[in-house]
Amino acid sequence: MRRRQFLGFSAAAGVVLAQDKQDEVIATATQDTTPRVAIVLSSFKEGSDHDGTSLPGLADPQPPGAGLTSAQVNAMARAAIDLAATRGGDFASTVETEDWVVIQTRIRPRQPHVRGSVADPRIVRAVISYLVENKKGLRFTVAGSAPETAWASEWEGEFGGLSYRKMVEELTQSHRGIRFEILDLGSADTVELPVPGGAVAGKNPGGVYAIPKVIQQCDRVISVAPLATDPAMGVALSMANYLGISKGDPAKLGAPDEVLIDLFGYHPADFAIAGGCWGLEGDGDSPVHHNLILAGALAPCVDAVAATAMGFNATELRFLNLADQKGYGINDVDLIWTRGNEPDEARREFKKPSRWRPAA
């Protein structure tokens, strides 16, 4: 029995039992709380939900190692966004008409021309366009820790000649009355605030960080990152983008896993996307081609499924264990509802970082 069938059988059995106890409403509410994560390979042709409902695939499926056009990447991203919908509503329902939306993205200034070190701007464009088409959001800030030269770079044609700066200019021209901008978090105005719920980082007993005001003041945060390994944490996915919001050297405040959880607590992502066409393996500096996009409303759950697809055991990643303990999202992949491709279909073994060790 496949994992999806097993979960579906378990859910159905729970509903029957609830009906026997005349407690169907409670059962439905419980079922609705199950976190969902979409898994979309470029080869996704069709799928089925837990109840057997058919899920439409991509109109132009391609092998996971194939080169993709911008249109094909856009189709993958939109499919992932649609499949990440819950019974409570789709992605657009999480954003109000006049909201200020910050999209955290990933650019590594030290290795700007290494494939996999940059979050695909075509995915970011798909996210913004999806919301604008649904008349959601009045201001969009694409944020990350990177200098102007990085935002303007076309990455040697890797993304179809699209740079972040060009993307913002095109969106501004196409959608008058909506504000689009780029922000280097490293130079953004900050405010010192204590960590909500208390700090985890051992070297920061006061629990105070200087965080960008934009993170505190915006209405929604969406985090987009490529699949990448990390020498210290094992993987650096959607949650790792939060390490870029801290002023100074995070290592002076504690272990990266702990600092990450502290910073995530200031404004947990309202939606997360991990993946693209290129990622990084080994010590986070070796490109790997794997056309995969994952999406969901809970970043820790998205990262847990993404890490599993990369060949990691999500329960051995300390930052995900800490996120689970803080109540941000579970890291037990068997308890996460996946839609689209099966987790096993999406799996590709990424080389592990040489110095990283699994959490005890």
SULPE-V252800 format. One record per residue. N is the residue number from 1. RES is the residue in three letters. SS is DSSP state (H for helix, E for strand, - for the rest). D_LAST is the distance of its C-alpha to the last C-alpha in Angstrom with 1 decimal. Layout:
n: (N/N)
res: (RES/RES)
ss: (SS/SS)
d_last: (D_LAST/D_LAST)
This chain:
n: (1/2/3/4/5/6/7/8/9/10/11/12/13/14/15/16/17/18/19/20/21/22/23/24/25/26/27/28/29/30/31/32/33/34/35/36/37/38/39/40/41/42/43/44/45/46/47/48/49/50/51/52/53/54/55/56/57/58/59/60/61/62/63/64/65/66/67/68/69/70/71/72/73/74/75/76/77/78/79/80/81/82/83/84/85/86/87/88/89/90/91/92/93/94/95/96/97/98/99/100/101/102/103/104/105/106/107/108/109/110/111/112/113/114/115/116/117/118/119/120/121/122/123/124/125/126/127/128/129/130/131/132/133/134/135/136/137/138/139/140/141/142/143/144/145/146/147/148/149/150/151/152/153/154/155/156/157/158/159/160/161/162/163/164/165/166/167/168/169/170/171/172/173/174/175/176/177/178/179/180/181/182/183/184/185/186/187/188/189/190/191/192/193/194/195/196/197/198/199/200/201/202/203/204/205/206/207/208/209/210/211/212/213/214/215/216/217/218/219/220/221/222/223/224/225/226/227/228/229/230/231/232/233/234/235/236/237/238/239/240/241/242/243/244/245/246/247/248/249/250/251/252/253/254/255/256/257/258/259/260/261/262/263/264/265/266/267/268/269/270/271/272/273/274/275/276/277/278/279/280/281/282/283/284/285/286/287/288/289/290/291/292/293/294/295/296/297/298/299/300/301/302/303/304/305/306/307/308/309/310/311/312/313/314/315/316/317/318/319/320/321/322/323/324/325/326/327/328/329/330/331/332/333/334/335/336/337/338/339/340/341/342/343/344/345/346/347/348/349/350/351/352/353/354/355/356/357/358/359/360)
res: (MET/ARG/ARG/ARG/GLN/PHE/LEU/GLY/PHE/SER/ALA/ALA/ALA/GLY/VAL/VAL/LEU/ALA/GLN/ASP/LYS/GLN/ASP/GLU/VAL/ILE/ALA/THR/ALA/THR/GLN/ASP/THR/THR/PRO/ARG/VAL/ALA/ILE/VAL/LEU/SER/SER/PHE/LYS/GLU/GLY/SER/ASP/HIS/ASP/GLY/THR/SER/LEU/PRO/GLY/LEU/ALA/ASP/PRO/GLN/PRO/PRO/GLY/ALA/GLY/LEU/THR/SER/ALA/GLN/VAL/ASN/ALA/MET/ALA/ARG/ALA/ALA/ILE/ASP/LEU/ALA/ALA/THR/ARG/GLY/GLY/ASP/PHE/ALA/SER/THR/VAL/GLU/THR/GLU/ASP/TRP/VAL/VAL/ILE/GLN/THR/ARG/ILE/ARG/PRO/ARG/GLN/PRO/HIS/VAL/ARG/GLY/SER/VAL/ALA/ASP/PRO/ARG/ILE/VAL/ARG/ALA/VAL/ILE/SER/TYR/LEU/VAL/GLU/ASN/LYS/LYS/GLY/LEU/ARG/PHE/THR/VAL/ALA/GLY/SER/ALA/PRO/GLU/THR/ALA/TRP/ALA/SER/GLU/TRP/GLU/GLY/GLU/PHE/GLY/GLY/LEU/SER/TYR/ARG/LYS/MET/VAL/GLU/GLU/LEU/THR/GLN/SER/HIS/ARG/GLY/ILE/ARG/PHE/GLU/ILE/LEU/ASP/LEU/GLY/SER/ALA/ASP/THR/VAL/GLU/LEU/PRO/VAL/PRO/GLY/GLY/ALA/VAL/ALA/GLY/LYS/ASN/PRO/GLY/GLY/VAL/TYR/ALA/ILE/PRO/LYS/VAL/ILE/GLN/GLN/CYS/ASP/ARG/VAL/ILE/SER/VAL/ALA/PRO/LEU/ALA/THR/ASP/PRO/ALA/MET/GLY/VAL/ALA/LEU/SER/MET/ALA/ASN/TYR/LEU/GLY/ILE/SER/LYS/GLY/ASP/PRO/ALA/LYS/LEU/GLY/ALA/PRO/ASP/GLU/VAL/LEU/ILE/ASP/LEU/PHE/GLY/TYR/HIS/PRO/ALA/ASP/PHE/ALA/ILE/ALA/GLY/GLY/CYS/TRP/GLY/LEU/GLU/GLY/ASP/GLY/ASP/SER/PRO/VAL/HIS/HIS/ASN/LEU/ILE/LEU/ALA/GLY/ALA/LEU/ALA/PRO/CYS/VAL/ASP/ALA/VAL/ALA/ALA/THR/ALA/MET/GLY/PHE/ASN/ALA/THR/GLU/LEU/ARG/PHE/LEU/ASN/LEU/ALA/ASP/GLN/LYS/GLY/TYR/GLY/ILE/ASN/ASP/VAL/ASP/LEU/ILE/TRP/THR/ARG/GLY/ASN/GLU/PRO/ASP/GLU/ALA/ARG/ARG/GLU/PHE/LYS/LYS/PRO/SER/ARG/TRP/ARG/PRO/ALA/ALA)
ss: (-/-/H/H/H/H/H/H/H/H/H/H/H/H/H/H/H/H/H/H/-/-/-/H/H/H/H/H/H/H/H/H/-/-/-/E/E/E/E/E/E/-/-/-/-/E/E/E/-/-/-/-/-/E/E/E/-/-/-/-/-/-/-/-/-/-/-/-/-/H/H/H/H/H/H/H/H/H/H/H/H/H/H/-/-/E/-/-/E/-/H/H/H/H/-/-/-/-/-/E/E/E/E/E/-/-/E/-/H/H/H/-/-/-/-/-/-/E/-/-/H/H/H/H/H/H/H/H/H/H/H/H/H/-/-/-/-/-/E/E/E/E/E/E/-/-/-/H/H/H/H/H/-/-/H/H/H/-/-/-/-/-/-/H/H/H/H/H/H/H/H/H/H/H/-/-/-/-/E/E/E/E/E/E/H/H/H/-/-/E/E/E/E/E/-/-/-/-/-/-/-/-/-/-/-/-/-/E/E/E/E/E/H/H/H/H/H/-/-/E/E/E/E/E/E/-/-/E/E/E/-/-/-/E/E/-/-/-/H/H/H/H/H/H/H/E/-/-/-/H/H/H/-/-/-/H/H/H/H/H/H/H/H/H/-/-/-/-/-/-/E/E/E/E/E/E/E/E/E/E/E/-/-/-/-/E/E/E/E/E/E/E/E/E/E/E/-/-/H/H/H/H/H/H/H/H/H/H/H/-/-/-/-/H/H/H/-/H/H/H/H/H/H/H/H/H/-/-/-/-/-/-/H/H/H/-/E/E/E/E/-/-/H/H/H/H/-/-/-/-/-/-/-/-/-/-/-/-/-/-)
d_last: (30.8/29.2/26.4/28.9/31.4/28.9/28.1/31.8/32.7/30.3/31.7/35.2/34.7/33.5/36.6/38.9/37.5/37.9/41.5/42.2/41.2/43.1/40.1/39.9/39.6/36.4/34.9/35.9/34.3/31.0/31.1/31.9/28.7/26.6/25.3/26.9/26.1/28.8/28.2/31.2/31.7/35.0/36.1/35.7/39.0/38.5/36.1/36.2/34.8/33.4/37.0/38.4/39.9/40.4/38.6/40.7/39.4/40.2/43.9/43.3/40.2/39.1/36.7/33.2/34.2/37.6/39.0/39.5/42.3/41.8/43.2/40.7/37.7/39.4/39.7/36.0/35.0/37.5/36.5/32.8/34.1/36.3/33.8/31.3/34.0/33.3/35.9/36.1/37.4/37.0/35.6/39.0/39.1/36.3/38.6/42.0/45.1/45.2/41.5/40.2/37.4/35.0/33.4/30.5/30.4/28.8/30.8/29.5/32.5/31.4/31.5/34.0/35.4/32.2/32.1/29.0/28.8/31.0/30.7/33.7/36.6/38.0/35.2/35.7/39.4/38.8/36.9/39.6/42.4/41.1/41.2/44.5/46.1/45.1/46.6/43.4/42.7/45.2/43.2/40.5/38.6/36.6/34.2/32.0/31.6/34.2/37.8/40.9/41.2/37.9/39.1/42.4/41.2/41.8/39.0/41.5/42.3/38.8/39.3/42.9/44.2/42.6/41.3/39.9/43.0/45.2/43.3/44.0/47.6/48.1/46.6/48.8/51.9/51.2/50.3/52.7/51.9/48.2/46.4/44.1/42.6/40.0/38.1/36.3/33.7/33.7/37.3/37.3/38.5/35.8/35.5/33.3/31.6/28.9/25.7/26.6/24.7/23.4/21.3/17.6/17.9/18.0/20.9/23.0/23.8/27.0/25.2/28.1/28.1/31.1/30.9/33.6/36.1/36.2/32.7/33.9/37.3/36.9/36.9/34.4/31.5/30.7/28.0/28.6/26.5/26.4/23.5/21.8/18.8/17.7/16.8/14.6/13.2/13.4/16.3/19.1/20.9/23.0/21.0/20.7/24.5/24.1/23.1/26.8/28.2/27.4/30.1/29.2/26.1/22.9/21.0/23.2/21.9/18.2/15.2/16.4/13.9/15.3/18.8/18.8/18.1/20.8/23.3/22.7/23.8/27.3/28.3/25.8/27.0/29.6/29.1/26.9/27.6/25.5/27.1/30.5/32.0/30.1/26.5/24.6/22.2/20.9/20.6/22.2/25.7/26.7/28.6/28.0/30.5/29.4/31.5/29.1/29.1/26.9/27.9/27.4/27.9/24.3/22.5/18.9/20.1/22.0/19.1/16.9/19.8/20.6/17.1/17.5/21.0/19.7/17.7/14.1/12.0/12.3/9.5/7.1/9.2/8.6/12.3/12.8/10.5/12.7/15.7/15.3/15.1/18.2/20.0/20.7/19.7/17.5/15.0/15.6/18.1/19.8/21.0/22.4/26.0/26.6/30.2/31.9/30.4/27.9/24.3/24.8/28.0/26.4/23.7/24.0/21.5/20.9/20.1/16.7/16.8/17.2/15.0/12.2/8.7/6.3/3.8/0.0)
